Structures are given as structure tokens and as C-alpha cells.
Amino acid sequence: MKRLELKWGLIIGGVNLVWLYLSYYLGMHTSGIASVQVMSCISLLITLIGYILAFREFGRVEPGFTFPEGLRTGTTVAVITAVIALLTQVGYFKLIHPGFTEYMVGESLNYAEAQGLSTEQIETFTEAAKRNFSFKSYLIQSSIGALLFGSIFSIIILTVRRIRSRR
């Protein structure tokens, strides 16, 4: 299954890379914080669909694989996807949208001011935004997110598969 794991890790990671860059070029990264949240949800949906398709193919190639084998396979796909996610963030922050952090801090500042927060609260809010939307934070979020969601989606898909096979 190693070849299939590599294939699906590259597919899932590659499609998410394309989605991130495409969403930027469609203007979604400069239309407010809510757009970033929508883009993240779409990315999760893309990832889930990728895992469903991957396990469908794994099931055709090796129909009798066990839950632990499937979990190992899903985790391997997640690791490959996480590596691609890291590279995607490097490209995004360094080449595609180097001003992302500053833009998001500005959007956060606008939100805090619109909420009527005090100057001290706005400063605290701004510092938190700088940390949350930083390059380092996105490297951590994207890699841990790819590993975590890949594992969760694998467990869910394998559980559904197990329930269906008992019928």
C-alpha cells in the first residue's frame, strides 16, 4: 500500500495547495476574517473527500485490511499531507502573500475598534493577532492540523467501514 499512501498524500496535499493559492487569487484573502474561516472549512471538506476516496481505493486494492492497518495507512497519508502543508505555507507566506500577517492584524484591529474595546484591550488583541496569524503559527497549525484531521478522518472512515461490513 505504500505507493497508494504516497499517491493520496500527494493528491490531498496538492489539492489543498491549489485551493489555498486559488482562493488567494480569487480575492478571498483580502475580504475579511470571515473569508479565511470559510476557506479553512472548504479545505477541511477537500481533505475529508480526499480521505474518503483514498480509503475507497485502498479497499479495492486490499479489501481485507484491518482497522490497525487502515489507521497506519491513514496516518502515513497524513504525514505526507503535513509535509506538503508545511511547504505550502512557506510558499504562501514568502512568495504569494508576504503581507498576510500584517493584513490579518489590521483586520483584527478594525474588529477590536468596532467592538469599542479600550486601548489596553486593543493592544492585547493586536498582540494576540500577531501571534495567531504569524508564519510560525501557520506552520504549526497546518502541520498539526494535517496530522490531526488526517487521523480523525481515518478513524471515522474506518469506523463507518467497519459498521457497514457487519451488516
ZALUM-449988 format. One record per residue (C-alpha): x, y, z; residue in three letters; residue number from 0. Coordinates in nm, 2 decimals. Layout:
+--------+--------+--------+--------+-----+
:      x :      y :      z : residu : num :
+--------+--------+--------+--------+-----+
:      X :      Y :      Z :    ala : NUM :
...
+--------+--------+--------+--------+-----+
This chain:
+--------+--------+--------+--------+-----+
:      x :      y :      z : residu : num :
+--------+--------+--------+--------+-----+
:   0.00 :   0.00 :   0.00 :    met :   0 :
:   0.30 :   0.23 :   0.03 :    lys :   1 :
:   0.26 :   0.35 :  -0.33 :    arg :   2 :
:  -0.11 :   0.43 :  -0.27 :    leu :   3 :
:  -0.02 :   0.62 :   0.06 :    glu :   4 :
:   0.22 :   0.84 :  -0.13 :    leu :   5 :
:  -0.02 :   0.89 :  -0.41 :    lys :   6 :
:  -0.31 :   1.00 :  -0.18 :    trp :   7 :
:  -0.08 :   1.21 :   0.04 :    gly :   8 :
:   0.04 :   1.40 :  -0.27 :    leu :   9 :
:  -0.32 :   1.43 :  -0.40 :    ile :  10 :
:  -0.47 :   1.56 :  -0.08 :    ile :  11 :
:  -0.18 :   1.79 :   0.00 :    gly :  12 :
:  -0.16 :   1.91 :  -0.37 :    gly :  13 :
:  -0.53 :   1.98 :  -0.39 :    val :  14 :
:  -0.52 :   2.18 :  -0.07 :    asn :  15 :
:  -0.22 :   2.37 :  -0.20 :    leu :  16 :
:  -0.41 :   2.45 :  -0.52 :    val :  17 :
:  -0.71 :   2.56 :  -0.31 :    trp :  18 :
:  -0.51 :   2.79 :  -0.09 :    leu :  19 :
:  -0.34 :   2.96 :  -0.38 :    tyr :  20 :
:  -0.66 :   2.97 :  -0.60 :    leu :  21 :
:  -0.86 :   3.12 :  -0.31 :    ser :  22 :
:  -0.59 :   3.39 :  -0.28 :    tyr :  23 :
:  -0.60 :   3.47 :  -0.65 :    tyr :  24 :
:  -0.99 :   3.48 :  -0.63 :    leu :  25 :
:  -0.95 :   3.76 :  -0.37 :    gly :  26 :
:  -1.07 :   3.57 :  -0.07 :    met :  27 :
:  -0.77 :   3.65 :   0.14 :    his :  28 :
:  -0.83 :   4.02 :   0.13 :    thr :  29 :
:  -1.20 :   4.03 :   0.20 :    ser :  30 :
:  -1.20 :   4.00 :   0.58 :    gly :  31 :
:  -1.15 :   3.74 :   0.85 :    ile :  32 :
:  -1.48 :   3.56 :   0.78 :    ala :  33 :
:  -1.34 :   3.46 :   0.44 :    ser :  34 :
:  -1.04 :   3.30 :   0.59 :    val :  35 :
:  -1.27 :   3.09 :   0.81 :    gln :  36 :
:  -1.48 :   2.98 :   0.51 :    val :  37 :
:  -1.16 :   2.89 :   0.32 :    met :  38 :
:  -1.05 :   2.68 :   0.61 :    ser :  39 :
:  -1.38 :   2.49 :   0.62 :    cys :  40 :
:  -1.36 :   2.43 :   0.24 :    ile :  41 :
:  -1.01 :   2.30 :   0.29 :    ser :  42 :
:  -1.13 :   2.05 :   0.56 :    leu :  43 :
:  -1.40 :   1.94 :   0.32 :    leu :  44 :
:  -1.15 :   1.88 :   0.05 :    ile :  45 :
:  -0.94 :   1.68 :   0.29 :    thr :  46 :
:  -1.23 :   1.47 :   0.40 :    leu :  47 :
:  -1.33 :   1.39 :   0.04 :    ile :  48 :
:  -0.96 :   1.30 :  -0.03 :    gly :  49 :
:  -0.96 :   1.05 :   0.26 :    tyr :  50 :
:  -1.29 :   0.90 :   0.15 :    ile :  51 :
:  -1.16 :   0.85 :  -0.20 :    leu :  52 :
:  -0.82 :   0.72 :  -0.07 :    ala :  53 :
:  -0.99 :   0.46 :   0.15 :    phe :  54 :
:  -1.22 :   0.36 :  -0.12 :    arg :  55 :
:  -0.92 :   0.28 :  -0.34 :    glu :  56 :
:  -0.73 :   0.11 :  -0.05 :    phe :  57 :
:  -1.04 :  -0.11 :  -0.01 :    gly :  58 :
:  -1.04 :  -0.21 :  -0.37 :    arg :  59 :
:  -0.67 :  -0.29 :  -0.37 :    val :  60 :
:  -0.66 :  -0.47 :  -0.04 :    glu :  61 :
:  -1.02 :  -0.55 :   0.06 :    pro :  62 :
:  -0.94 :  -0.73 :   0.38 :    gly :  63 :
:  -0.73 :  -0.47 :   0.55 :    phe :  64 :
:  -0.78 :  -0.44 :   0.92 :    thr :  65 :
:  -0.86 :  -0.14 :   1.13 :    phe :  66 :
:  -0.50 :  -0.10 :   1.26 :    pro :  67 :
:  -0.37 :  -0.14 :   0.90 :    glu :  68 :
:  -0.61 :   0.13 :   0.78 :    gly :  69 :
:  -0.51 :   0.36 :   1.07 :    leu :  70 :
:  -0.15 :   0.31 :   0.98 :    arg :  71 :
:  -0.22 :   0.39 :   0.62 :    thr :  72 :
:  -0.43 :   0.70 :   0.71 :    gly :  73 :
:  -0.16 :   0.82 :   0.94 :    thr :  74 :
:   0.11 :   0.78 :   0.67 :    thr :  75 :
:  -0.11 :   0.98 :   0.43 :    val :  76 :
:  -0.15 :   1.24 :   0.70 :    ala :  77 :
:   0.23 :   1.27 :   0.74 :    val :  78 :
:   0.28 :   1.32 :   0.37 :    ile :  79 :
:   0.00 :   1.57 :   0.36 :    thr :  80 :
:   0.15 :   1.76 :   0.66 :    ala :  81 :
:   0.49 :   1.79 :   0.48 :    val :  82 :
:   0.31 :   1.93 :   0.18 :    ile :  83 :
:   0.11 :   2.17 :   0.41 :    ala :  84 :
:   0.44 :   2.30 :   0.55 :    leu :  85 :
:   0.58 :   2.36 :   0.20 :    leu :  86 :
:   0.25 :   2.52 :   0.10 :    thr :  87 :
:   0.27 :   2.77 :   0.39 :    gln :  88 :
:   0.63 :   2.86 :   0.31 :    val :  89 :
:   0.53 :   2.93 :  -0.05 :    gly :  90 :
:   0.23 :   3.13 :   0.06 :    tyr :  91 :
:   0.40 :   3.34 :   0.32 :    phe :  92 :
:   0.72 :   3.40 :   0.13 :    lys :  93 :
:   0.60 :   3.43 :  -0.23 :    leu :  94 :
:   0.23 :   3.45 :  -0.27 :    ile :  95 :
:   0.11 :   3.68 :   0.01 :    his :  96 :
:   0.40 :   3.80 :   0.22 :    pro :  97 :
:   0.18 :   4.07 :   0.38 :    gly :  98 :
:  -0.07 :   3.82 :   0.52 :    phe :  99 :
:   0.02 :   3.87 :   0.88 :    thr : 100 :
:   0.00 :   4.24 :   0.86 :    glu : 101 :
:  -0.33 :   4.23 :   0.68 :    tyr : 102 :
:  -0.49 :   4.00 :   0.93 :    met : 103 :
:  -0.36 :   4.20 :   1.22 :    val : 104 :
:  -0.51 :   4.51 :   1.06 :    gly : 105 :
:  -0.84 :   4.33 :   1.02 :    glu : 106 :
:  -0.83 :   4.22 :   1.38 :    ser : 107 :
:  -0.75 :   4.57 :   1.49 :    leu : 108 :
:  -1.05 :   4.71 :   1.29 :    asn : 109 :
:  -1.27 :   4.45 :   1.45 :    tyr : 110 :
:  -1.15 :   4.53 :   1.80 :    ala : 111 :
:  -1.20 :   4.90 :   1.74 :    glu : 112 :
:  -1.55 :   4.84 :   1.61 :    ala : 113 :
:  -1.63 :   4.65 :   1.93 :    gln : 114 :
:  -1.55 :   4.96 :   2.13 :    gly : 115 :
:  -1.26 :   4.79 :   2.32 :    leu : 116 :
:  -1.04 :   5.00 :   2.54 :    ser : 117 :
:  -0.69 :   5.10 :   2.42 :    thr : 118 :
:  -0.53 :   4.84 :   2.65 :    glu : 119 :
:  -0.77 :   4.57 :   2.53 :    gln : 120 :
:  -0.70 :   4.66 :   2.17 :    ile : 121 :
:  -0.32 :   4.63 :   2.23 :    glu : 122 :
:  -0.37 :   4.29 :   2.38 :    thr : 123 :
:  -0.60 :   4.19 :   2.10 :    phe : 124 :
:  -0.34 :   4.31 :   1.84 :    thr : 125 :
:  -0.06 :   4.12 :   2.01 :    glu : 126 :
:  -0.26 :   3.80 :   2.01 :    ala : 127 :
:  -0.34 :   3.86 :   1.64 :    ala : 128 :
:   0.03 :   3.90 :   1.56 :    lys : 129 :
:   0.10 :   3.56 :   1.72 :    arg : 130 :
:  -0.20 :   3.38 :   1.57 :    asn : 131 :
:  -0.15 :   3.50 :   1.21 :    phe : 132 :
:   0.23 :   3.47 :   1.21 :    ser : 133 :
:   0.43 :   3.25 :   0.97 :    phe : 134 :
:   0.54 :   3.03 :   1.26 :    lys : 135 :
:   0.19 :   2.99 :   1.39 :    ser : 136 :
:   0.06 :   2.88 :   1.04 :    tyr : 137 :
:   0.35 :   2.63 :   1.00 :    leu : 138 :
:   0.24 :   2.47 :   1.33 :    ile : 139 :
:  -0.13 :   2.49 :   1.26 :    gln : 140 :
:  -0.10 :   2.35 :   0.91 :    ser : 141 :
:   0.12 :   2.06 :   1.00 :    ser : 142 :
:  -0.06 :   1.96 :   1.32 :    ile : 143 :
:  -0.39 :   2.02 :   1.15 :    gly : 144 :
:  -0.30 :   1.79 :   0.86 :    ala : 145 :
:  -0.19 :   1.52 :   1.11 :    leu : 146 :
:  -0.48 :   1.56 :   1.34 :    leu : 147 :
:  -0.76 :   1.58 :   1.08 :    phe : 148 :
:  -0.60 :   1.31 :   0.87 :    gly : 149 :
:  -0.60 :   1.08 :   1.18 :    ser : 150 :
:  -0.96 :   1.18 :   1.28 :    ile : 151 :
:  -1.09 :   1.14 :   0.93 :    phe : 152 :
:  -0.92 :   0.80 :   0.90 :    ser : 153 :
:  -1.08 :   0.68 :   1.23 :    ile : 154 :
:  -1.42 :   0.80 :   1.12 :    ile : 155 :
:  -1.40 :   0.64 :   0.78 :    ile : 156 :
:  -1.26 :   0.31 :   0.92 :    leu : 157 :
:  -1.53 :   0.30 :   1.18 :    thr : 158 :
:  -1.81 :   0.36 :   0.92 :    val : 159 :
:  -1.64 :   0.09 :   0.70 :    arg : 160 :
:  -1.64 :  -0.15 :   0.99 :    arg : 161 :
:  -2.01 :  -0.08 :   1.08 :    ile : 162 :
:  -2.11 :  -0.13 :   0.71 :    arg : 163 :
:  -1.92 :  -0.45 :   0.68 :    ser : 164 :
:  -2.10 :  -0.60 :   0.98 :    arg : 165 :
:  -2.44 :  -0.55 :   0.81 :    arg : 166 :
+--------+--------+--------+--------+-----+
